Amino acid sequence: MRRSEREIRDEKGIHEILEKGLVCRLGLYDGQYPYVVPMNYGYRDGRLYFHCAREGRKIEILKINDRVCIEVDIDTRITRGDTPCRWATKYRSVIGFGRARIINEENGKKAGLDVILAHYGGSGVGYDETSMQRTAVIEVVLESMTGKQSL
């Protein structure tokens, strides 16, 4: 990290960002182009969970390349300066790298969806069977994370 004074060094601070974030940007690579998509997510025990349709670009990319990058930011705001070069963005963020897998078995999907719902204050009671059949759950096991802030 170029600006080491902005690095979040304590694990608690990094986990707080992941627990408070509302959107996670999931970065994938198909061998030719990067693909980044904002997603709802849940975080627990070093793992992120996402849900999506069982087919589509994300799923096709993950079938050929399970390596991913994630980004979550919170407390983002612009501060105005008296000149253009004095404007700034204030934020706290996490970037992580890991491997993704698509969870196909029903109990695993429900467990992942429970984590996502809990992240937003909900509970996973009464999943609709038709929706479950159309839903894929992606689990990302994070191998490394860094945190950064500009407050």
Summary of the structure (lengths in Angstrom):
residues: 151
radius of gyration: 17.1
end to end distance: 16.6
largest distance: 56.8
contacts: 428
relative contact order: 0.24
helix: 29%
strand: 46%
